[in-house]
Every structure is written in structure tokens, then in C-alpha cells.
């Protein structure tokens, strides 16, 4: 089984989780002093997580939740979320990322129309943090253990049982859900997603704070405070991080011209690109290219 960490950048993931006909993937996440944060991101799939060691702060839909060993986390599709550790040396969690369509979210039956589609659309306010004192915890924990066993052994027909237990997990959580009063409202989370999407598309161009503030209908001052509050970094830092990640992708694809890569990702000052790259990756671009070789 692979040990996989979600991407380090806050943006919509384009990675595939599982296969087309079996969109379920297990991840073991480790956070420590050398990798203390998984920054804000989101994806089309839902997540079901068991914290197996340590404690952390989850930010889900821009709200913070303190979680510790034994807690279960459920994150519906398309919700912004991040993880960070503060007062523990090492953190581990086991996560199953799965597409709601695998459970029948794209069907035309009553299960899809009454429960799964509203779940995707966030019409329900679901419990995100399920601690041992929660009335659904015991049943949900047993469900999680069965999912782990099925995924590990992969006996003939295990996909059927896995689907059944994922549906059971959602059933258990729905018993403690409420109608979402913010359904259909353009929330702060939606505004932040719009900004991150815009940066993902236009990172190679000159991006002005005024443009991003305009997407949220904020003043520049309000926008900069808003962005730093929810992303734990300035807007300029985030844009530079995106550009650096894109430069790494190009180096990994075989482009060895540092100047060309620098210009193509939006760094028009080569010495600044060198400094930013070394600060983030603790090596120069040339050293990184040689390490790939």
C-alpha cells in the first residue's frame, strides 16, 4: 500500500483518486516537523478519515476543529479543508477518498435524489468531527474498521461490500445532519475557491491584488486580511508557491532550461526565482534538476 500525502498547495485537486470504475483510494497521511501542514485544497470526492496517532487542527469550510487520536473526520465533496499540527511531534491518519458517484450519486433513484445529490450540493449540514462521545461514533468506528479490512484483503466481491459500508457511514451521519441554512448563498468559502481557481489559471501572468479582490467584491485591504486569515499566508506568498510548484512539474517533465521555466511560470526575474526556489526547496533549481538525473 502506498503512503500518500495530499498536495501541499491549496487549490482544487486534479489528481485521480482510484480508478474510473472504482473511484476509491486509501491514503496514509503523516505530518511532522518536516511536513507540518497540508494547506487548503478541495476535490470532487468525499473523505472519511480516522486519526491513528497525534492531534491536529482541521479547517473545514473555513471553520477550525481540534481533532485527536481516535477521532473520525468526514469531509463532503467540494469543501475546502486543510490540516496542521501544533502540539504533537508526529501525526498519522488513515483516509478513504471516494467519489459519491461510486455510491450511486449519478443515478435517478430515490437514494440519489433525496440524499446523495443534496449531499454533493451541501444542502445538508453534516457532522464533520465525530469524537468518541458522539452517539454515532461506535457504529461509525465499526464501519471504518470493516472498510479497512475489505480494502486491505480485497477478496472476491469486496467492492460490493465496500460500497455498502460507505453507504452505511453516510446513513449514520445523515441521522445527525440538518438542512443547511446557507444553501445557495455565496459564502466566504465560495469566494476563496473563486480566487484559488483564478490563480490556478492565470499564475503565469501578472496578477494584481485588485483583480483578486474584485472577484470577492472586497476592497484590497479587506481582501488581503481575508486571504491571510484563511490561507495562513499572504496572497503573494501563495501565488509564488503555485508558480514554484509549476516549475517543479516542468523540471520533472524534462525541461532543463531554468530561464525558460522561470519565465513560463510567471517569474520574470531569474535571480528572484533562484532565491524563492532555494528558500522553499532548500536547493537551487540546478541542484534539483541534477537530483532528478
ABEGO torsion letter per residue (X at the ends): XBBBBBBABBBBBABBBEBAABBBBBBBBBBBAABABBBBBBBABBBBBBBABEBBBBBBGGBBBBBBBGBBBBBBBGBBBBBBBAABABBBBBBBBBBAAAAGAABABAAAAAAAAAAAAGABBBBABBBAABAAAAAAAAAAAAAAAAAAAGBBGAAAAAAAAAAAAAAAAAAABBBBAABGBBBAAAAAAAAAAAAAAAAABBBBAAAAAAAAGBBAAAAAAAAAAAAGBBAAAAAAAAAAAAAAAAAAAGBABAAAAAAAAGBABAAAAAAAAAAAAGBBAAAAAAAAX
